[in-house]
Amino acid sequence: YQEVSLRAELETTATLLAAAGIRARIVLPSEALPDRLDNAARAKLRREVASLLGTERAGSTVAIRVVRDDQRVQVELRAGNADPAATGVRTA
C-alpha cells in the first residue's frame, strides 16, 4: 500500500470530475499544508466525489477547498459558482 500525497488526491479529484464534464477549482488556504490527508478525511473526500458524480450535471462547477479544522486538514467539495476569491483563500 502506498500513501497518496494531498496534492495527488486533489488532482485526482479534479480529474475525475473533469472526466464527467464537471469543472473543478482547487482552492488552497494561504498557510502551509501537510503532505497527506489522514484516512478518515481521504475516505470522506472519496465519498463526496462519488456523490457528486451521481448528482452533478456536466457543465456545473465544483470548488475543491482545503481547510483546517482544529489542526486537522479537511477537503470540502462545494457545487455552484461561488467565487473563491470572496472566501479569503487562493486558488491553485
N, C-alpha and C positions, 0 to 999 in steps of 0.2 A: 504494500500500500504506500502510495506516495502522496504527501500532503500538497495541496494546490495553494499557490500564493493568493493573497487577497486580490491583487491586480488581475491574475488569471481568472479568478471567479467572476470579477466584474466584466472582463472582456468576453468570457463565455456567455454570461447572462445577456449582454448586449448582442452578441452574435446569434444566440437562439431567438431572441425577439426579432432581430432583423430578418432572419430566415422566414419568420411568419409574417413579414411585412409591417412589423411594428417598429417605429422609430424609437431609439433609446438614447438617452443622455446620461452620462455618468457624472454625478455631482459629488465633489470631494470637499471636506472641510479644510480649513487652512492649516490646522495642526497636523503633526506627523501621525501616521497610522502604523499599526503593526503589520508585519509581513503576512499574517494569516488570520482567518476567521476561526473562532472556536467551532466545535462540531455542532452545537445547538444552533448557532447563527447560520452556519452553512446549510443545515437541514431546513431551517425556516426560509432562507433565500430560495432554495430549490423548490419548496412547496409553493411559494408565492409565484415563481416563474411558471410552474405548471398551471397554476390557477389562471394567471394572465393569458397564457397561451390558449386556454379554453374559453376565455371570456372577451378578450380584446379583439377588435377588428383590425384588419390590415389598414394601414394609414394612420392609426392612432399613435400617440406618443407616450412613452413611459420615462419618468425620471428615476434613475437608479442612484439613490442617495446613501452615502456612507455617513453615519452619525455615531457619536459617542454617547453612551448612556451608563452613568455610574462606572466609568472606567472600562466598560465593555464596548466593543465595536459592533454595531448593527448595520445591516443593509436594508433600506426601505425601498419598495417599488411603489411609485405613485403614477397612476394613469392620469392623463389630461395634459393640458398645455400650459401649466403653471410655469412662470418664468423663474428659473433657479437663481437668477441674479437678485431677485427680491428676497431671497432667504438668507443672504449673507454668506453663501458658500461659493466656491469657484467650480466651474465646470472643467472637467479634464477632457 
